[in-house]
Amino acid sequence: MKFTIAIDLGGTIIKTGLIKEGQLIDKKEIVAHSASGLKPQLPELEEAIGGLLTSNRITRRDVLGIGFSFAGLVDSTENRILSTNQKYDDGPETDLVGWAFEKWNWPLFAMNDARMALLGEWQHGAGVGCSDLVAVTLGTGIGTAVVIGGKLLTGKHFQAGNLGGHFVVNHKGSVCTCGNIGCVEAEASTWRLPSLLKEHPGFTESAMKNEEVLDFRSLFRQAGNGDRVAKEVLDHCLSVWAAGMITMIHAFDPEMIILSGGIMKSSEIILPALQEKVNERAWTPWGKVKLVKARFPDSAALYGADYLVRSSVNK
């Protein structure tokens, strides 16, 4: 059984993993500079991959290929980036397949990061044995992916199931980075949270005003301390996330929703609150959709990349 190289190109951290037989053998992380583009990061990726090969005493002939997870729309047939949203904006003009072939003579298989993470959880994590599921990543943005009838949903233009974070939950809401108005992401994501707090009429009297960083970690902490503004903003975010998930339930008919992302570090608060709202409001006469935390919140995309490489090479 040969090794695979898995790359998860995030907005703040790039993860590179070495995987064999479904096991993550080794991993390296480098700081992402997504605003500067993808091409300037390639030499660092080459160095990280070289380090994985050297430290594990394997040669390039021991590797089946690269699975490349990207935070944007990806043509997973041609393995090229189609569109970005203020991250690695030179992605569509970057020939990743040519890069991998020239450097190591390896095939490269690319996919949107939310889909890649769903593949990892479906094959190795919380979604094992489930044929109809949705994955939602709560973080800097809101990413989604869908499996229906045991098949990954992609669509003609590779958008199907991927844009749940851009479902409208407030048609009179904030302008999103995608250009739409009132998206889930524009109403309750990490990038939106600071302005969401500052727009609250009680912010100047809130303990949140004294926080160095207005992030979800501080929001959950101050909400737990009883701060009114923190509690109200948190309730707003929970309602927005629930609305987005209920729309996905009505659209895609899953049995399970797998939640991951940095915000899910407070899963003990988030999961029960969202499950209650979903149980209350989703129209599912057959039963209740189960909400679960990802088994591999930090590395699901790496496992998904491994699965993608092996299933593609062995077609």
C-alpha positions as CSV (number, residue, x, y, z in Angstrom):
1,M,0.0,0.0,0.0
2,K,1.6,3.2,-1.1
3,F,1.5,6.6,0.6
4,T,-0.5,9.7,-0.4
5,I,0.3,13.3,0.2
6,A,-2.7,15.4,1.4
7,I,-2.8,19.2,1.3
8,D,-5.4,21.3,3.0
9,L,-5.0,24.9,1.9
10,G,-6.8,26.9,4.6
11,G,-7.1,30.7,4.9
12,T,-4.7,30.9,7.9
13,I,-3.0,27.5,8.1
14,I,-1.9,25.1,5.3
15,K,-1.7,21.5,6.4
16,T,0.3,18.9,4.6
17,G,-0.1,15.2,5.6
18,L,1.5,11.9,4.8
19,I,-1.1,9.1,4.8
20,K,-0.9,5.3,4.5
21,E,-3.8,2.8,4.8
22,G,-6.1,5.4,6.2
23,Q,-3.7,6.5,8.9
24,L,-2.2,9.9,9.2
25,I,1.5,9.1,9.6
26,D,3.0,12.6,9.7
27,K,1.8,16.2,9.3
28,K,3.4,19.6,8.8
29,E,1.8,23.0,9.1
30,I,2.8,26.3,7.6
31,V,1.3,29.8,7.9
32,A,-0.9,30.7,5.0
33,H,-0.6,34.1,3.3
34,S,-3.9,33.7,1.3
35,A,-4.1,37.4,0.4
36,S,-0.7,37.1,-1.4
37,G,-1.9,34.3,-3.7
38,L,-1.3,30.6,-4.2
39,K,1.8,30.7,-6.4
40,P,4.0,32.3,-3.7
41,Q,3.1,29.5,-1.3
42,L,4.1,26.6,-3.7
43,P,7.9,26.7,-2.7
44,E,6.9,26.3,0.9
45,L,4.6,23.4,0.0
46,E,7.4,21.8,-1.9
47,E,9.7,22.2,1.2
48,A,7.0,20.7,3.5
49,I,6.4,17.7,1.2
50,G,10.2,17.2,0.9
51,G,10.4,17.2,4.7
52,L,7.7,14.6,5.0
53,L,9.5,12.3,2.5
54,T,12.9,12.7,4.2
55,S,11.8,12.3,7.8
56,N,9.8,9.2,6.9
57,R,12.5,7.8,4.7
58,I,10.4,7.3,1.6
59,T,11.0,8.2,-2.0
60,R,8.6,9.9,-4.5
61,R,8.1,6.4,-6.1
62,D,6.4,5.4,-2.8
63,V,3.6,8.0,-3.3
64,L,0.4,7.5,-5.3
65,G,-0.3,11.2,-5.7
66,I,-1.5,14.4,-4.1
67,G,-5.0,15.2,-2.8
68,F,-5.4,19.0,-2.8
69,S,-8.1,20.7,-0.7
70,F,-9.0,24.3,-1.6
71,A,-11.2,27.0,0.0
72,G,-13.1,27.9,-3.2
73,L,-15.0,26.4,-6.1
74,V,-13.0,23.6,-7.8
75,D,-13.6,21.6,-11.0
76,S,-12.9,18.1,-9.6
77,T,-12.9,16.6,-13.1
78,E,-10.2,18.8,-14.5
79,N,-8.6,19.3,-11.1
80,R,-8.4,23.1,-11.4
81,I,-9.6,26.0,-9.3
82,L,-12.6,27.8,-10.7
83,S,-13.3,30.7,-8.4
84,T,-12.1,32.2,-5.1
85,N,-13.5,34.6,-2.5
86,Q,-10.7,36.9,-1.3
87,K,-8.3,33.9,-0.7
88,Y,-5.6,32.8,-3.1
89,D,-7.1,34.8,-5.9
90,D,-4.5,33.6,-8.4
91,G,-5.8,30.1,-7.9
92,P,-7.7,29.9,-11.3
93,E,-4.5,30.7,-13.2
94,T,-2.3,28.2,-11.2
95,D,-1.7,24.9,-12.9
96,L,-1.6,22.6,-9.9
97,V,-1.7,19.4,-12.0
98,G,1.4,20.6,-14.0
99,W,3.2,21.6,-10.8
100,A,2.8,18.2,-9.2
101,F,3.8,16.4,-12.4
102,E,6.9,18.6,-13.0
103,K,8.1,18.4,-9.4
104,W,7.5,14.7,-8.5
105,N,5.8,13.0,-11.5
106,W,2.7,12.5,-9.4
107,P,-1.0,13.0,-10.3
108,L,-2.9,15.6,-8.4
109,F,-6.6,15.5,-7.6
110,A,-8.3,18.7,-6.4
111,M,-11.5,19.4,-4.6
112,N,-13.3,22.1,-2.6
113,D,-12.3,21.9,1.1
114,A,-15.8,21.4,2.5
115,R,-16.3,18.4,0.1
116,M,-12.9,17.1,1.0
117,A,-13.6,17.2,4.7
118,L,-17.0,15.5,4.1
119,L,-15.2,12.7,2.3
120,G,-12.9,12.3,5.3
121,E,-15.7,12.2,7.8
122,W,-17.9,10.0,5.6
123,Q,-15.2,7.4,5.0
124,H,-13.3,7.5,8.3
125,G,-15.2,9.6,10.8
126,A,-18.6,10.5,12.2
127,G,-20.4,9.7,8.9
128,V,-19.3,6.1,8.4
129,G,-22.2,4.0,7.3
130,C,-24.5,7.0,6.5
131,S,-25.5,7.4,2.9
132,D,-27.3,10.8,3.1
133,L,-25.5,13.5,5.0
134,V,-24.5,17.2,5.1
135,A,-21.3,18.7,6.4
136,V,-21.1,22.2,7.7
137,T,-17.9,24.0,8.7
138,L,-18.3,27.0,11.0
139,G,-15.3,29.2,11.0
140,T,-13.9,32.3,9.2
141,G,-16.6,31.5,6.6
142,I,-19.3,28.9,6.4
143,G,-18.6,25.9,4.2
144,T,-21.0,23.0,3.2
145,A,-21.0,19.8,1.3
146,V,-23.6,17.1,0.6
147,V,-23.7,13.3,0.1
148,I,-27.0,12.0,-1.3
149,G,-27.7,8.3,-1.8
150,G,-24.0,7.5,-1.2
151,K,-22.8,9.9,-3.9
152,L,-21.0,13.2,-3.4
153,L,-23.1,16.1,-4.8
154,T,-21.2,18.3,-7.2
155,G,-23.5,19.6,-10.0
156,K,-22.9,20.8,-13.5
157,H,-20.8,23.8,-12.4
158,F,-19.4,22.2,-9.3
159,Q,-21.5,24.4,-7.0
160,A,-24.2,21.9,-5.8
161,G,-24.3,21.6,-2.1
162,N,-21.2,23.8,-1.7
163,L,-22.9,27.2,-1.1
164,G,-25.0,26.5,2.0
165,G,-23.0,29.3,3.7
166,H,-24.5,31.7,1.1
167,F,-28.2,30.7,1.6
168,V,-30.1,33.8,2.4
169,V,-31.4,34.0,6.0
170,N,-32.1,37.7,6.1
171,H,-33.0,39.4,2.8
172,K,-32.6,42.8,4.4
173,G,-29.3,41.9,6.1
174,S,-25.6,42.6,5.6
175,V,-23.7,42.5,2.3
176,C,-21.7,39.3,2.0
177,T,-18.2,39.0,0.5
178,C,-19.8,36.9,-2.2
179,G,-21.9,39.9,-3.3
180,N,-25.2,38.6,-2.0
181,I,-27.2,40.0,0.9
182,G,-28.1,38.3,4.2
183,C,-26.1,35.1,3.7
184,V,-25.6,32.8,6.7
185,E,-21.9,33.7,6.5
186,A,-22.7,37.5,6.4
187,E,-24.9,37.2,9.4
188,A,-22.9,34.8,11.7
189,S,-19.3,34.0,10.8
190,T,-15.9,34.8,12.3
191,W,-15.2,37.6,9.8
192,R,-18.6,39.1,10.6
193,L,-18.5,38.8,14.4
194,P,-16.6,42.0,15.3
195,S,-18.9,44.3,13.3
196,L,-21.9,42.3,14.6
197,L,-20.8,43.1,18.2
198,K,-19.9,46.8,17.5
199,E,-23.3,47.3,15.9
200,H,-25.1,46.2,19.0
201,P,-26.6,49.2,20.9
202,G,-25.2,47.9,24.2
203,F,-21.7,47.3,23.1
204,T,-20.1,50.2,24.9
205,E,-21.4,49.0,28.2
206,S,-20.6,45.3,27.5
207,A,-17.6,43.3,28.8
208,M,-17.0,42.5,25.1
209,K,-15.7,46.0,24.6
210,N,-12.6,45.1,26.8
211,E,-11.7,42.0,24.8
212,E,-8.5,42.3,22.8
213,V,-9.9,40.1,20.1
214,L,-13.6,40.0,19.2
215,D,-13.8,36.3,18.3
216,F,-16.1,33.4,19.2
217,R,-13.8,32.3,22.0
218,S,-14.3,35.6,23.8
219,L,-18.0,35.6,22.9
220,F,-18.7,32.2,24.5
221,R,-16.7,33.2,27.5
222,Q,-18.5,36.4,28.2
223,A,-21.9,34.8,27.4
224,G,-21.1,32.2,30.1
225,N,-20.3,35.1,32.5
226,G,-23.8,36.5,31.9
227,D,-22.9,39.5,29.7
228,R,-26.2,40.6,28.0
229,V,-24.7,41.7,24.7
230,A,-22.6,38.5,24.4
231,K,-25.7,36.3,25.1
232,E,-27.8,38.2,22.6
233,V,-25.2,38.1,19.8
234,L,-24.6,34.4,20.5
235,D,-28.3,33.6,20.4
236,H,-28.5,35.5,17.1
237,C,-25.6,33.4,15.7
238,L,-27.2,30.1,16.8
239,S,-30.5,31.1,15.2
240,V,-28.7,32.0,11.9
241,W,-26.8,28.7,11.8
242,A,-30.0,26.8,12.6
243,A,-31.9,28.6,9.8
244,G,-29.1,27.7,7.4
245,M,-29.1,24.0,8.4
246,I,-32.9,23.8,8.3
247,T,-32.8,25.1,4.7
248,M,-30.2,22.5,3.9
249,I,-32.4,19.8,5.5
250,H,-35.3,20.9,3.4
251,A,-33.2,21.0,0.2
252,F,-31.1,17.8,0.6
253,D,-33.0,15.5,2.9
254,P,-30.0,14.2,5.0
255,E,-30.2,11.9,8.0
256,M,-27.2,13.6,9.6
257,I,-25.4,16.9,9.7
258,I,-21.7,16.8,10.7
259,L,-20.4,20.0,12.2
260,S,-16.7,21.1,12.2
261,G,-14.6,24.2,12.2
262,G,-12.9,26.4,14.8
263,I,-16.2,27.6,16.3
264,M,-17.1,24.0,17.2
265,K,-14.5,24.1,20.0
266,S,-17.6,25.2,22.0
267,S,-19.6,22.2,20.7
268,E,-21.0,21.5,24.2
269,I,-23.0,24.7,23.9
270,I,-23.6,24.7,20.1
271,L,-24.8,21.2,19.5
272,P,-27.7,21.0,22.0
273,A,-28.9,24.5,21.1
274,L,-28.9,23.8,17.3
275,Q,-30.4,20.3,17.8
276,E,-33.3,21.8,19.7
277,K,-33.9,24.5,17.1
278,V,-33.7,22.0,14.2
279,N,-36.0,19.5,16.0
280,E,-38.5,22.3,16.5
281,R,-38.5,23.9,13.0
282,A,-37.4,21.4,10.3
283,W,-40.2,19.7,8.4
284,T,-39.1,16.1,8.6
285,P,-42.2,13.9,9.2
286,W,-40.0,10.8,8.9
287,G,-38.0,11.6,12.1
288,K,-35.2,13.9,13.3
289,V,-32.0,14.8,11.6
290,K,-29.1,14.1,13.9
291,L,-26.4,16.8,14.5
292,V,-23.0,15.5,15.4
293,K,-19.5,16.9,15.9
294,A,-16.8,15.9,13.4
295,R,-14.5,13.1,14.5
296,F,-11.6,14.8,12.9
297,P,-12.3,18.5,13.2
298,D,-8.7,19.5,12.3
299,S,-7.7,16.8,9.8
300,A,-10.9,15.5,8.0
301,A,-9.8,17.1,4.7
302,L,-6.5,15.3,4.9
303,Y,-8.3,11.9,5.2
304,G,-10.6,13.0,2.4
305,A,-7.7,13.8,0.2
306,D,-6.3,10.4,0.8
307,Y,-9.6,8.8,-0.1
308,L,-9.9,10.9,-3.2
309,V,-6.4,10.0,-4.5
310,R,-6.9,6.2,-3.9
311,S,-10.3,6.1,-5.4
312,S,-9.2,8.2,-8.4
313,V,-6.0,6.2,-9.1
314,N,-7.8,2.9,-8.8
315,K,-10.7,3.7,-11.2
